[in-house]
Amino acid sequence: MPTDLSYLSHKLSIGGKDNMNVYISGVGGQGTGMLSEILVRAIDYSGKNFRAVDTHGLAQRGGTVVSQIRFGEKVFTPLIRSGEAHICIALELHEALRSMEKYIRDGGILVYYDTVWEPLGVRLGADKKIREQDVLEFCKEHKVKAVKAFDINLADVKMQNIVILAKIAERKLIEDVTPELIEKAMGDLMEGKMLESNLKVFKENLK
């Protein structure tokens, strides 16, 4: 069931007319929803007009979890049409390829965590297991810029989403969404040791 996050939306000028579409996908248990909510709040703090929606699907069974975020002066719906995502963010390789095949525009940007959390279809033998090379070949064919996130020292795989956020901030992939705004958004959603450990991972992955 889709979860409408448009209650967070504001009609504020961002100083430009171009809309941006961000498609986020992962597997249930990876923290896709948390990544999306942190990013949405950081975008909100940056003063952008936006719409966002989450679709959880079979998250508790390892199914796909998706978030769609659109921002710009003339954004009225959160849903992204096929082939119109400027940025795809994927928390594992199968979702990286799947999301690009349907949503990314030629010349777009893929931000992916280099890991495999086999989706339900792979575990059932219905779908092929994806390699990083498959993802990179698609990127090359469609002139997509691939931005890899990986932390070899990460103690908790549940914080891979935070490494992704650090990579987005480091590369300045979303205008005006600074590390400080992402940290502020994290502070809205976490507290205590959870916040401390996630902030530590975030800062360690900023180059």
C-alpha positions in Angstrom: 0.0 0.0 0.0 1.4 3.4 -0.9 2.0 5.8 2.0 1.5 9.4 1.0 4.1 11.7 2.5 2.7 14.8 0.8 1.6 16.2 4.1 5.2 17.3 4.5 5.2 19.2 1.2 5.6 23.0 1.0 5.1 25.3 -1.9 8.4 27.3 -1.7 10.5 28.6 -4.6 13.8 26.8 -5.1 15.1 29.5 -7.5 14.8 27.3 -10.6 12.2 25.9 -12.9 13.5 22.4 -13.5 11.9 19.5 -11.6 14.0 16.6 -10.2 12.9 13.0 -9.8 14.5 10.6 -7.3 13.6 6.9 -7.3 14.7 4.9 -4.3 14.5 1.1 -4.0 15.7 -1.6 -1.7 14.7 -4.9 -0.1 12.6 -5.1 3.1 14.9 -4.8 6.1 17.5 -2.6 4.5 16.2 0.7 5.8 14.9 2.1 2.5 12.1 3.9 4.3 14.5 5.5 6.8 16.8 6.6 3.9 13.8 8.2 2.1 12.4 10.0 5.2 15.8 11.5 6.0 16.2 12.6 2.5 12.7 14.0 2.3 13.3 16.0 5.5 16.6 17.3 4.3 15.0 18.4 1.0 12.2 20.1 3.0 14.8 21.9 5.2 16.5 23.2 2.0 13.3 25.0 1.1 12.3 23.0 -2.0 8.7 22.3 -3.1 8.3 18.5 -3.2 6.0 15.5 -3.2 7.0 12.0 -1.9 5.4 8.6 -1.6 6.5 5.3 -0.2 5.3 1.8 -1.4 6.1 -1.0 1.0 4.8 -4.0 -0.8 6.1 -7.3 0.8 8.7 -5.5 2.9 8.5 -7.9 5.8 9.0 -10.9 3.5 12.0 -9.5 1.8 10.1 -7.9 -1.0 10.8 -4.6 -2.8 10.5 -1.3 -1.0 10.2 1.8 -3.1 10.2 5.6 -2.4 9.6 8.3 -5.0 10.5 11.9 -4.5 9.9 14.8 -6.9 10.8 18.4 -6.3 10.8 21.6 -8.2 8.5 24.6 -8.8 5.8 22.7 -10.6 5.5 19.4 -8.9 1.9 18.2 -8.2 2.3 14.4 -7.9 5.0 12.2 -6.3 4.7 9.5 -8.9 7.6 9.2 -11.4 6.9 8.1 -15.0 8.9 5.4 -16.6 12.2 6.7 -18.0 12.0 10.0 -16.1 14.1 9.5 -12.9 17.1 11.8 -12.8 18.5 9.8 -9.9 18.0 6.2 -8.9 19.2 5.2 -5.4 19.5 1.5 -4.8 20.5 -0.3 -1.6 21.5 -3.5 -3.5 22.4 -4.7 -7.0 19.2 -6.4 -8.0 17.2 -3.3 -7.2 19.8 -1.1 -8.9 19.3 -2.8 -12.2 15.5 -3.2 -11.8 14.9 0.4 -11.0 17.1 1.6 -13.8 15.5 -0.6 -16.4 12.1 1.0 -15.8 12.7 4.5 -14.4 16.1 6.1 -15.1 16.5 8.5 -18.0 19.5 8.2 -20.3 22.3 10.3 -18.8 20.9 10.0 -15.3 22.7 9.1 -12.0 22.7 5.8 -10.2 23.8 5.7 -6.5 24.1 2.1 -5.3 25.4 0.2 -2.4 27.6 -2.7 -3.6 25.9 -5.6 -1.9 23.4 -8.3 -2.7 20.2 -8.9 -0.6 18.5 -11.4 -2.8 14.9 -10.4 -3.5 12.2 -12.9 -3.1 12.1 -13.7 -6.8 15.8 -14.7 -6.8 15.4 -16.8 -3.7 12.5 -18.6 -5.3 14.5 -19.2 -8.5 12.2 -17.1 -10.6 14.7 -14.3 -11.3 18.4 -14.3 -12.2 21.0 -13.2 -9.7 22.5 -9.9 -10.6 26.3 -9.0 -10.5 27.8 -5.6 -10.2 29.1 -6.0 -13.8 25.5 -6.3 -15.0 24.7 -3.0 -13.4 27.7 -1.2 -14.8 27.1 -2.5 -18.3 23.6 -1.1 -18.2 25.0 2.2 -17.0 27.5 2.3 -19.8 24.9 1.5 -22.4 22.5 4.3 -21.2 25.2 6.9 -20.3 24.2 6.7 -16.6 26.8 7.9 -14.1 27.3 5.2 -11.5 28.2 6.3 -8.0 29.2 3.4 -5.8 28.8 3.4 -2.0 30.6 0.8 0.2 32.1 0.8 3.7 34.3 -2.2 4.3 34.4 -1.3 8.0 30.7 -1.0 8.5 29.8 -2.9 11.7 26.0 -3.1 11.1 24.6 -3.7 7.6 21.4 -1.8 8.7 23.4 1.4 8.3 24.2 0.9 4.6 21.5 3.4 4.0 23.5 6.0 5.9 26.6 5.3 3.8 24.4 6.0 0.7 23.3 9.3 2.2 26.9 10.3 2.9 27.8 9.6 -0.8 24.9 11.8 -1.9 26.0 14.6 0.3 29.7 14.2 -0.6 29.0 14.3 -4.4 26.4 17.2 -3.9 24.0 15.2 -6.0 21.0 17.1 -4.8 21.4 20.9 -4.9 21.2 22.6 -1.5 20.9 19.3 0.4 24.0 19.7 2.6 25.6 17.3 5.1 24.3 19.6 7.9 20.7 19.3 6.7 21.0 15.5 6.5 22.4 15.4 10.0 19.5 17.7 11.1 17.0 15.3 9.5 18.6 12.3 11.2 18.2 14.1 14.5 14.5 14.4 13.9 14.2 10.6 13.4 16.7 9.1 15.8 18.0 9.7 19.3 20.5 8.3 21.9 22.9 5.7 20.8 21.1 5.1 17.5 21.6 8.7 16.5 25.2 8.7 17.7 26.2 5.6 15.8 24.5 6.7 12.6 26.0 10.1 12.7 29.4 8.5 13.2 29.0 6.4 10.1 27.7 9.4 8.1 30.7 11.6 9.0 33.2 8.8 8.4 31.9 8.3 4.9 32.1 12.0 4.0 35.4 12.5 2.1 
